[in-house]
Every structure is written in structure tokens, then in C-alpha cells.
Amino acid sequence: MSSPLPSEKAFVPFVSVANMMRLVHHIGIETLLSELTDVIEADFRRWESFDKTPRVASHSGEGVIELMPTSDGEIYSFKYVNGHPKNMAHGLQTVTAFGLLAKVSTGYPVLLTEMTLLTALRTAATSAMAARHLAPKATRTMAMIGNGAQAEFQALAMKAAVGIDHVRLYDIDPQATAKTVRNLSGMGLTVTACTSSQSAIEGAGIITTCTADKSYATILTDNMIAAGVHINAIGGDCPGKTELHRDILLRADTFVEYPPQTRIEGEIQQMDADYPVTEFWQVITGHATGRRDANQITLFDSVGFAVEDFSALRYVRDKLRGTGFYQDLDIIADPDEPRDLFGMLLRAEQA
């Protein structure tokens, strides 16, 4: 005899990598990036309603494994994510992730999903959200320093949400740049491959740095940064990993997600504890000023924060309705009588 079928209460929607890709194409990648930018910004506007804590990180010589939880009192979310720069040499992703959404009222999960693709999408959308408030208004050119797995997402988010039409690329590995040029072909962007970071930033109003080495690196130096640019620094995201020379930070107005986390993991880990920063949610709500004038250098020192994952998970859950881009997983035990978990186990043997 077969085992009893699980009840409806046992099932949780699961979005696989294959279904996440189907969902992205169903929505359209630029539409998704634009909508996700708006969803993340809406959650930043209610920043004070979220539980906030620095992510829980387990560091090793090879990389880091992290848990990123938050809740708005009604919905709880967490993401598991790693960062292992040496993985690429073995044919593995540097970053992998999955995430979960649950009801606070019952603790029952309502969504389980891959988040390797979704993290790339939400990271790009977060960058675009910040650029909408901090970048020079007339800029149409961005530089992308580091042309790995995040590069195309960043370029398309800036196009969809900010209006960028030209991206200038540089990576120490020419094959990475060639990959990005190839993938962005036909996407409505002028794409220029450059032979140095210096040449890549020429004429760019937005400079995004996204490199993978877990080290104190100097991707940009102070003499390279002209007045008026917006720097979107997303590669420095754990202790001992930075991309900018500290002199740049002395000239820039720096905006962050959550200071207790960014001071440990971001570019500002190089600076004294009293180095001034502005929490980005305050710019969105009008409690602080973003870009003041055409000569100001703005820096979004983005390390990624759990509220952005919460937004992305909530967006996916809403977009799944009425589609078949998920499968129901039997992952919640549902005995006939809530206290009789052991009896459910016994009956499974007898079935």
C-alpha cells in the first residue's frame, strides 16, 4: 500500500532555478528589474518597521557563509548565501543562495526559492534605486569595473530604472569582458570594452565596482575620481574585502544600508569609527539630503541587506500567482491531530 497523501497544509511553493528563469522571461527582465527597484524602494520607505541585525557570518580561508534574516512583524524572511571567490577556478559559482518567506502569525513557510539568480536581480535593483537618488540627473553613461556574474544585471537595471544607454566595461580578465559584451548585444545599450579601469570611467557619471577577490584591493584611486560622479561600490562586502582607496571616501558623501553591518563589511571598514555616513532610507523618506549639487561625489557603500531579500522574496511570491512557475514541496508535517506527530510516523509504516 502507498503512504497517505500529504494534506494541503504540508505543501510549500518552491521556485527552482529553471522556474525562476521562466518567471523572469515571462515578466521580461527589464520590466522585472524596474518593478523590483520600486518594491525595494517602497520597503526602504518603511525601514523602521523591520527587524534589523547584521547578518550571521561564518568565515573561512576560502570564503564566507551567511544567514540574512528580517521581519516586518507580519512576514519573516531569511536568505542563505555564500561568497567563495576561489570557486570559479573549479567551475563553481562564487555566490549561491536560497531563501524562505514565512507567516509570523503561524511560523509556517509560504515560499521557498532559489536565490542565486534572485540575489543578482535584487542587487542590481538596489543599485538602481540608489542611483535614482544619488547619480547626476543627466548621466547616460556608466562604467562597470568587474565583469563577472553581476555585470549584465547591473547594466540592465541602470538602463531600466535610471535611463543609462552606454556602459563601459573593464575586467582584469578579458574573457569576462568579452562575455559581458556578448550577453548585452541587442539589449539597447552601447557597450564599450576598455583596456583599463581608468579608460572605463572616462565620461561615466556612474561607476560601479564589483570585483570578487577577498582582499583589501584598490580598484579605484583618488586621482581617478572626478567631481560629480556617483560610485556604486558593491564588491566590498565582508571583513578584509574592499575596492576603493580610502582617500576617495574622504572626498565623498557616503550612503549605506545598515551602519552596524557596513562598518564591519563595507568600504568604510577602512575608516575611523566616527566617519560620517547617511542611512539611505533617510534620503528616500526626505529625512536626509542625497545629491546636493553637480560637483558632489556620492558613494553608495552597498554590502547587501536582508530587507532587500525580503522585498525580492515578496515580489516573487506575488508574481507567482496564476502561473505554473513553481512546484509544491511536501516539507511541513501535518498529522491528523497536531500533538500526534509520532502517530503519523507509525501510520506511515502501516500504510
Secondary structure as GFF3:
##gff-version 3
##sequence-region A 1 351
A	DSSP	three_ten_helix	8	10	.	.	.	ID=ss1
A	DSSP	beta_strand	11	15	.	.	.	ID=ss2
A	DSSP	alpha_helix	17	27	.	.	.	ID=ss3
A	DSSP	alpha_helix	29	45	.	.	.	ID=ss4
A	DSSP	three_ten_helix	47	49	.	.	.	ID=ss5
A	DSSP	beta_strand	56	59	.	.	.	ID=ss6
A	DSSP	beta_strand	64	71	.	.	.	ID=ss7
A	DSSP	beta_strand	75	83	.	.	.	ID=ss8
A	DSSP	three_ten_helix	85	90	.	.	.	ID=ss9
A	DSSP	beta_strand	97	103	.	.	.	ID=ss10
A	DSSP	beta_strand	109	114	.	.	.	ID=ss11
A	DSSP	alpha_helix	116	134	.	.	.	ID=ss12
A	DSSP	beta_strand	141	145	.	.	.	ID=ss13
A	DSSP	alpha_helix	151	162	.	.	.	ID=ss14
A	DSSP	beta_strand	166	170	.	.	.	ID=ss15
A	DSSP	alpha_helix	174	184	.	.	.	ID=ss16
A	DSSP	beta_strand	190	193	.	.	.	ID=ss17
A	DSSP	alpha_helix	197	200	.	.	.	ID=ss18
A	DSSP	beta_strand	206	209	.	.	.	ID=ss19
A	DSSP	beta_strand	216	220	.	.	.	ID=ss20
A	DSSP	three_ten_helix	222	224	.	.	.	ID=ss21
A	DSSP	beta_strand	230	233	.	.	.	ID=ss22
A	DSSP	beta_strand	242	244	.	.	.	ID=ss23
A	DSSP	alpha_helix	246	251	.	.	.	ID=ss24
A	DSSP	beta_strand	253	256	.	.	.	ID=ss25
A	DSSP	alpha_helix	259	265	.	.	.	ID=ss26
A	DSSP	three_ten_helix	267	270	.	.	.	ID=ss27
A	DSSP	beta_strand	278	279	.	.	.	ID=ss28
A	DSSP	alpha_helix	280	284	.	.	.	ID=ss29
A	DSSP	beta_strand	298	301	.	.	.	ID=ss30
A	DSSP	alpha_helix	306	320	.	.	.	ID=ss31
A	DSSP	beta_strand	327	330	.	.	.	ID=ss32
A	DSSP	alpha_helix	341	350	.	.	.	ID=ss33
###
